[in-house]
Amino acid sequence: GSHDSFSYWVDEKSPVGPDQATAIKRLARISLVKKIMKKWSVTQNLTFKEQLEGGIRYFDLRVSSRPGEMGQEIYFIHGLFGIKVSDGLKEINAFLEQHPKEVIFLDFNHFYAMDDSHHFFLINRIRSVFGSKLCSVECVEYVTLKYMWEKKHQVLIFYHCPLCEEYPFLWPGNKMPAPWANTTNVHKLLQFLETTLEERSRYGTFHVSQAILTPQVKTIARHLVRGLKNTLVHRNLPMILNWVKAQKPGVMGVNIITSDFVELVDFAATVIALNDLLLEEDESTT
């Protein structure tokens, strides 16, 4: 999985998003501030298509309306506005059309400046883009690749909003817990990932290990122009990847792992390779 999967492009000419504090919005009237914001808002370099081609199958999505804009159009957002959600969904669907056995998870976990009419607009877009590819809510343990292939389903949508109950193809957010360490310290992050795996629900939900470091205000103040990638990611990714390599998948093990800048190390291939351990287990029991 990728963290803030859509953030490969944000619009520094757009207003600051409703996910930001009032003080930041005031500061952002200075054009340089938005340039700095972009350095800290972008957590991926690759487009959706490039991430899919690189093996990413879980997408972490934050969305918002643009206050003051006519209509209900919804955009991706992380400090600054990204592309229209419908454009991103079409890009993902084009990949699925070409690869009918691939399955993806779209996790809509943060909504900003959205009333019911915005939600209805977005949900209808999801339905019109993916149609019969959408997998209805089911017991998690039933959802195997074999099940998805038989039903010709390719997309699981997680929607962290009570409205999900009205649509059979929207999985509730509590089926995709993603505990967040909220730290700049890689040792604290790895300890947090270990602890939350131990606390993971044994049955009934998926589980996201967010292998990401989060800048604090003082981090940004000290390294204004260096940005997220140069300050936190480059230096710590090798240690995070070593943690990934030491994991086991399956019950009480890792399930979905997300990272920033997924192409900087062999992240996707390393996570995918963990599945070989399950095959080895199967062979040893048979």
N, C-alpha and C positions, 0 to 999 in steps of 0.2 A: 504493500500500500504506500501511497504518497500523502504527505501532510500538506494541507492547504493546496490541494492538487492543481487548482486552477490558476495559481498565483504567478505562473510564468509570464503573464502579461497583466500589468495594471496601468491605468490611465492617469499619468500625473497631471493632466489638464482637467481632470474631473474634480468635482468638489470632494472634500474628505468625507468618508463614509459615516453613516450613523452608528457604526460600531466603535467610534472614537470619542474620547472625552471632549467636552466643550473647549477646554484649554488648548488642546491639539488643533481643533478646528480654527480657533482664533490665530494660532501661530502659523497655520498653513496658508494664511493670506500672503505670507512671504514665499516667493516661488522656490527659493532654495530649500525650504522646509519640506516641500513635497518631493524634491529630488532625494533628500535624506530618507524620508518615509519610504520611498520606493526601495531603497537599499535594504530596509528592514522588513518590508512587506512581502517581497518576493522570496518564496521558499523553494521554488522549482525552476529549472531552466527549460524543461521539455514540455511540448504541447501535449494535449490528451493523446493524440495519435501516436506521438513518439514514446510517451510513457507506456501505452498499450503494447507497442511493438517491443519495448524493453522488458515486458513481463509484469508490469503493474496491473493489478486487478481490483484493488480497493481504492476508492476515491473519496477524500475527505472534503466536504463542500460547505461553504458559508455563502448565504445569499441575501440579497436586499433589493428593495425597490429604490428608485432614486427620488427622494423627497422633492416635490415641486414639479416632477415630470408628469405629463398627461399620460393616461393609460395605466396598465398594470405590469408593464415590462419588468422582468426580474434579472438582476445581474449578480455575478460572483463578486465577493468583496473580501478584502483583507486590508483594512486601513484606507485603501483607495479602491475604486471600482475596477472590476475586470470586464471580461466579455459578457455578452448576453448569455444567460443560462441555456436558452433554446439553441444557440449556435454550438455550445459545448456538447449538448446532448446529441445533436445531429452528427457531430464529428465522431463521437463514441459509437453511435448507431452504425455509421458507415463501416467502422472496423468490424462490428459484430456481424454485419451482412456478409462480409468477406470471410469471417471465421465463425461458422455456425456452431462450433463445439466450445467456444470460449464463453466463460461466465464471469460477470463483473458485479461488484457491490458499489452502489452509489449511496453515500451516507450524508444526507442533508441534516446537519446537526446544529447549525446556527442560522437564525432568521432575524433580520433587522428591518424596521420600518415596514412591516407587512401586516395588513389586516386580512380578514377572511377572503375578500375579493382578490387580493394578491395571491393568496394560497390556492384558491380555485383556479386562477390563471396558470400558476406553475404546475399544479397537479394535472390539469388538462393537457399542458404541453408535454409532460412526462408520458402521459397515456397516448397522446397522438404520435409521438416520436417512436416509442418502443412497442406499442400495441401488444401483440400476443407473446412477445419476448418476456413480458413481465411475469415474475413468479409470485403467486399469491402467498399470503402468510400461511405458514405450515409449521409443524413441529420441526425445530431446527435439525434434529437428528435424522429426519427423513430426507433432508435436502442434500442428496449426493449428486455427483456428476451424472451418474446413471439416471437418476430421477429427472434432472434438468434436461438431459438429452431426449429422454422418452417423451417429455411434455413439450419439447422444443422451446424451453425457457432459457433465457440468457442473462436476465437482469434482476437483481434484488435491490429494491429501493428502501432505505431506512429513512424515516421521516419523524424527526423529534418534535412533534406537535400533536396535541390531542385530536386534531382533524384526521389523523391517520386512521382512526377507528372507523371512519365512514367509507374507506376504500380498501377492498380486499388485497390490492397489490402494494399497499404501503405498510411496510413492517414497522412496528413501534420502535422508538429509540432505545428502549430498555432491552431490546434483543441484540444491541450492538454497543455494550459498555466500552468506553475508551478512557480509562483513568489517566490523568494528566499530572506529571511530576512537577511542572512549573518551576524548574531550576536551571541555573547556568552551570551547575557542577556535574560533570560526567559521572563521578563516583556516586553522588546522591541519586542521579538518574538511574543508574544500573541497579542500585539497591532497591529503588522504588519499583522498577520493572520486576525484580525477583519477588518482592513482597506481594505485588498485585497478582502475579501469576499464582502464588500460593493461595490467594484469596479468591481466585477465579471460580465462578459457579461451575459445578461439575457437569450439569446438563441444562439444556434449554436456551442457551444464548451463544452468540459468537463472542469474540473477545479481541480487542485491539490493544497491542502493546505499542504505545507511542514512544518510539526511540528518538526523541527530539529534545533539544535544549531550548529553553525559552528566555530571550533577553529580558532583563529587568530595566527599569527606567535608567538606573545608574550605568548599566552596561551600554545602553545606547548613548548616554551622555559622554562616556569616556571614549567611545569608538565611533563617533558620529559618522564619519565619511567611509569607514571601513565596511560597514554593513554586516548583516547576519552571517553570510557565507564566510567572509574573511575573519570575523571575530570568533564565532563559535563552532561553525560546522567543519571547516577544513581540518582544524586541529584535533577535533574529537571523534570524527567519523571512524577512523581506524579502530579505536577502542570500542565503539558501539558495534562495529561489524564483528569484532572478536566475540562480543557477548552473543550476537546472533548465531555465530557459528557453533557456540557451545550449547544451544538450545535443542530441545526435543519437541516435536509436534504431538498432537493427540490430546486426550483428556488430561487436564491440568497442565498441559504444556502450552507452547505458543500456538496461536491460531492465525491472527493477522498482525503484521508488524509494519509500522509506518516510519518513514524517514523524510528528512529534508534533502533536496538536491540528490534525487535517487541515482543519478548517473555518475556521481563523483567517485563512488567505489562500486564494486561488483555486488550491489545491494540485492537487486531482484533475483539474480542467479543464485546468490547465497541462501536467500529465504526459500526459493523453490527447491534447492538441493536438499533441504531438511526433510522433504517428503520421502526421500530415499530411505530414511531411517524407519518410516512406517512400513515400507516394503520389506526391509530386512526383518522387522518384527514379525510380519506375516509369514515370511519364509521359515523363520525359526520355530513358529508355532505349528506350521504344517510340516 
